[in-house]
Amino acid sequence: MIYKGIIERYKKYLPVTDKTPIITLYEGNTPLLRAKNIEKFLDINCEIYLKFEGANPTGSFKDRGMTMAISKAVECRSKAVICASTGNTAASAAAYAARAGLKCSVIIPDGSIALGKLSQAMMHGAKVIALKGNFDDALKIVLEITEKYPLTLVNSLNPYRIEGQKTAAFEIIDFLGRAPDYHFIPVGNAGNITAYWKGYTEWKTGPKMMGFQASGAAPIVRGKPVKNPKTIATAIKIGNPASWKKAEQARDESKGVIDTVTDGEIIKAYKLLASLEGIFVEPASAASVAGLIKYKDVIVSKAKQSRFTIVCTLTGHGLKDPDRAIKSAIQPKVIDQNMKKILKAIGL
Ligand SMILES: *Cc1c(COP(=O)(O)O)cnc(C)c1O
């Protein structure tokens, strides 16, 4: 078995040359899992597949973009990178920067980043600045800094991020032999929906792109920025997405939708994925499946003639946000070393 990252696998389709130093953790090539239990649960006559991006090296799809952004930063002789982040970009940037020997600074919104992500960024040696403010404030400050100082921006406004992330669409087409009919995806800063659509259209195909924002952080759906975005899904807690226009373009060109799901719907899908399919994701990731549940009737009514293929992107791993998992599950019973009591607790 020869390991390859996304740059080596898809070199032809990426803005790299033989001189580009490849900084990789062997990201990509993530599982596309058939979700038969969810198909049965939803009683839906379609094939549902889950693209589990939590299987990437740092636990989210951000690694696909980061291998490109950091490799290009090294090629351009940059010495330091910076990003604003709700957590996963920070974790990914910190890891790839460590591997490349670059300095890394990350600005995160104080108090709204999940524990796993913060601990990753800290362990990889990034300078972590917790800003009193939200993600949108952090991004604004980072853009100001990169205008004046020689730091490379590695947010998804860096076009190499989008280039790397589009490889997820390539993998889906490679695996299925064609594009799916529907593609459900969470939308935060809207880089990922932009990247998938770019990937699909480069291979002259494409599903309907079905993007989902949390109802308390849904600027694209509402048609205006949200000042104080609110949701438990911290990775999509964004009030003014950087790739807003491109997300709308992906929606319109694909004849898809961008809509909302509530935190309650997100948590329901989060639990369903873990209990029915054995897949543990962070809450934001479950917005795609929550969206599928919301649109089930629309799809079923259209699926009378043909059996649709549906892909849901699961953006990040459940271990990123252990606090939410513990809050969402039944607490373990504390029991004495007494066999009778233990057997009773097991249900024997
Ligand atoms: C970054 C991220 C998102 C949102 O992706 P955008 O490209 O910002 O729309 C969703 N889920 C997880 C887990 C993420 O890390």
The ligand as a Gaussian input file, in Angstrom:
#p B3LYP/6-31G(d) Opt

LIG

0 1
 C      -15.207000      24.542000       8.555000
 C      -16.279000      23.615000       8.923000
 C      -17.588000      23.733000       8.420000
 C      -18.008000      24.861000       7.531000
 O      -17.365000      24.863000       6.297000
 P      -17.333000      26.206000       5.430000
 O      -16.372000      25.948000       4.353000
 O      -16.868000      27.280000       6.365000
 O      -18.725000      26.456000       4.975000
 C      -18.521000      22.793000       8.787000
 N      -18.213000      21.780000       9.615000
 C      -16.975000      21.632000      10.117000
 C      -16.700000      20.497000      11.029000
 C      -15.971000      22.539000       9.790000
 O      -14.752000      22.385000      10.316000

